Amino acid sequence: MRKKIWVLQCLLFLECFLVEAMVQEKADAAIPVTTLSPPEGNTTFLGGTTWCVALAGVPQIDLQNALDWACGLGMTDCSAIQDGGACFEPDTLLSHASYAFNNYYQQNGNSDIACNFGGTATLTKSNPSYGKCNYAASGLGSLHSSATPLSKHRPNFVWWKFAGILLLL
């Protein structure tokens, strides 16, 4: 009898877990796709093209954390600042952060809030592009991130959790 109760409890737990995963997948699917048009009330776009760059003089750890977020959870395409990429040189934290911050800013509608990064970034009207390194700008073609959306990774994570639960049984 105890074994049946234990099995039922495990099945109930598993069902709750799977329902939670399905709800999360539906929520992820409902997230709207970002566009390049500026949001309501954004005044930075009115003065012309703007770019988002890293601020010189901020603590390196803050800049690194912001860069890690932009290239990770922020889902910014950072391939150009990888070794061998068009924007790898100069190989400085400030340069790499500026490129990543600007990509995130352009992908998220040029809103003021998309160029904050914990106070490590600022807007500029001067094009920071150099040599073969072209910084994206609004109105100069569409931006597409090569980063895989987070929702694409969730099913694998769900299966890992499922496998972990089975191992515990």
C-alpha positions as CSV (number, residue, x, y, z in Angstrom):
1,M,0.0,0.0,0.0
2,R,2.8,2.4,0.9
3,K,4.5,1.7,-2.4
4,K,1.3,2.6,-4.3
5,I,1.0,5.9,-2.4
6,W,4.6,6.7,-3.1
7,V,4.1,5.9,-6.9
8,L,1.0,8.1,-7.0
9,Q,2.9,11.0,-5.3
10,C,5.7,10.7,-7.8
11,L,3.2,10.7,-10.7
12,L,1.4,13.7,-9.3
13,F,4.7,15.6,-8.9
14,L,5.7,14.7,-12.4
15,E,2.3,15.9,-13.8
16,C,2.6,19.2,-11.9
17,F,6.1,19.6,-13.4
18,L,5.1,18.9,-16.9
19,V,2.1,21.2,-16.7
20,E,4.4,24.0,-15.4
21,A,6.7,23.4,-18.4
22,M,3.9,23.5,-20.9
23,V,2.6,26.8,-19.4
24,Q,6.1,28.3,-19.6
25,E,6.4,27.2,-23.2
26,K,3.1,28.9,-24.0
27,A,4.2,32.0,-22.2
28,D,7.5,32.1,-24.1
29,A,5.6,31.7,-27.4
30,A,3.4,34.7,-26.5
31,I,6.4,37.0,-26.2
32,P,6.1,39.6,-29.0
33,V,8.8,39.9,-31.6
34,T,10.9,43.1,-31.2
35,T,10.9,45.5,-34.1
36,L,13.1,48.4,-35.1
37,S,10.4,51.0,-34.7
38,P,10.9,53.2,-31.6
39,P,8.4,52.8,-28.7
40,E,5.9,55.5,-27.8
41,G,7.4,58.5,-26.1
42,N,11.0,57.8,-27.1
43,T,12.7,61.1,-27.8
44,T,16.2,59.9,-28.5
45,F,15.1,58.7,-31.9
46,L,13.7,62.1,-32.9
47,G,17.1,63.7,-33.2
48,G,18.3,61.3,-35.8
49,T,20.3,58.1,-35.7
50,T,21.8,57.1,-32.4
51,W,24.1,54.4,-31.2
52,C,24.6,52.9,-27.8
53,V,28.2,52.7,-26.6
54,A,30.0,51.7,-23.4
55,L,31.0,54.5,-21.0
56,A,34.8,55.0,-20.4
57,G,35.8,55.1,-16.8
58,V,33.2,52.8,-15.3
59,P,34.5,49.9,-13.2
60,Q,35.7,47.0,-15.4
61,I,33.7,44.4,-13.4
62,D,30.5,46.3,-14.1
63,L,31.4,46.6,-17.8
64,Q,32.2,42.9,-18.0
65,N,29.0,41.9,-16.2
66,A,26.9,44.0,-18.6
67,L,28.8,42.5,-21.6
68,D,28.2,39.0,-20.3
69,W,24.5,39.8,-19.9
70,A,24.1,41.3,-23.4
71,C,25.8,38.4,-25.1
72,G,24.0,35.8,-22.9
73,L,20.5,36.5,-21.6
74,G,20.2,39.6,-23.7
75,M,20.6,37.3,-26.8
76,T,22.7,39.8,-28.7
77,D,24.7,38.5,-31.6
78,C,28.3,38.9,-30.4
79,S,30.0,36.8,-33.1
80,A,31.7,39.9,-34.6
81,I,33.6,40.5,-31.3
82,Q,34.8,36.9,-31.1
83,D,38.4,36.1,-32.0
84,G,38.7,36.5,-35.8
85,G,35.4,38.6,-36.0
86,A,35.3,41.9,-37.9
87,C,35.1,43.9,-34.6
88,F,37.5,41.8,-32.4
89,E,40.2,44.4,-32.8
90,P,40.9,46.4,-30.7
91,D,40.7,43.6,-28.2
92,T,39.5,45.8,-25.3
93,L,36.6,45.4,-23.0
94,L,35.3,48.9,-23.8
95,S,35.3,48.2,-27.6
96,H,33.6,44.8,-27.2
97,A,31.0,46.1,-24.8
98,S,30.2,49.1,-27.1
99,Y,29.6,46.7,-30.0
100,A,27.4,44.4,-28.0
101,F,25.5,47.2,-26.3
102,N,24.7,48.8,-29.6
103,N,23.5,45.6,-31.1
104,Y,21.1,45.1,-28.2
105,Y,20.0,48.7,-28.4
106,Q,19.2,48.4,-32.1
107,Q,17.4,45.1,-31.7
108,N,15.2,46.5,-29.0
109,G,13.7,49.5,-30.7
110,N,16.3,52.2,-29.8
111,S,14.6,52.9,-26.5
112,D,16.4,54.7,-23.8
113,I,16.0,51.8,-21.4
114,A,17.7,49.5,-23.9
115,C,20.9,51.6,-23.6
116,N,21.4,51.6,-19.8
117,F,23.2,48.3,-18.9
118,G,23.4,49.3,-15.2
119,G,24.7,52.8,-16.0
120,T,27.7,51.5,-18.1
121,A,26.4,52.8,-21.4
122,T,25.4,56.0,-23.1
123,L,23.8,57.2,-26.4
124,T,25.8,58.9,-29.0
125,K,25.0,60.5,-32.4
126,S,28.6,59.8,-33.7
127,N,28.8,56.6,-35.6
128,P,31.3,54.4,-33.8
129,S,32.0,52.2,-36.8
130,Y,35.6,51.8,-37.9
131,G,37.4,49.8,-40.6
132,K,35.5,46.6,-41.3
133,C,33.6,46.9,-38.1
134,N,30.1,48.3,-38.9
135,Y,27.9,49.2,-36.0
136,A,24.2,48.7,-36.7
137,A,22.0,51.7,-36.9
138,S,18.2,52.2,-37.1
139,G,16.9,52.7,-40.5
140,L,20.0,51.2,-42.2
141,G,18.6,47.8,-42.8
142,S,17.1,45.2,-40.6
143,L,18.9,43.6,-37.7
144,H,18.6,39.9,-37.1
145,S,20.2,38.2,-34.2
146,S,21.9,34.9,-34.8
147,A,21.4,34.0,-31.2
148,T,18.9,31.2,-30.7
149,P,15.8,32.4,-28.8
150,L,15.7,31.2,-25.2
151,S,12.4,29.4,-25.8
152,K,14.2,27.1,-28.2
153,H,16.4,25.9,-25.3
154,R,13.6,25.2,-22.8
155,P,12.4,21.8,-24.2
156,N,15.9,20.4,-23.7
157,F,16.0,21.8,-20.2
158,V,12.6,20.2,-19.5
159,W,13.8,16.8,-20.6
160,W,16.9,17.2,-18.4
161,K,14.7,17.9,-15.4
162,F,12.5,14.9,-16.3
163,A,15.5,12.7,-16.6
164,G,16.7,13.9,-13.2
165,I,13.4,13.1,-11.6
166,L,13.5,9.6,-13.1
167,L,16.9,9.1,-11.7
168,L,15.7,10.0,-8.2
169,L,13.0,7.5,-8.4
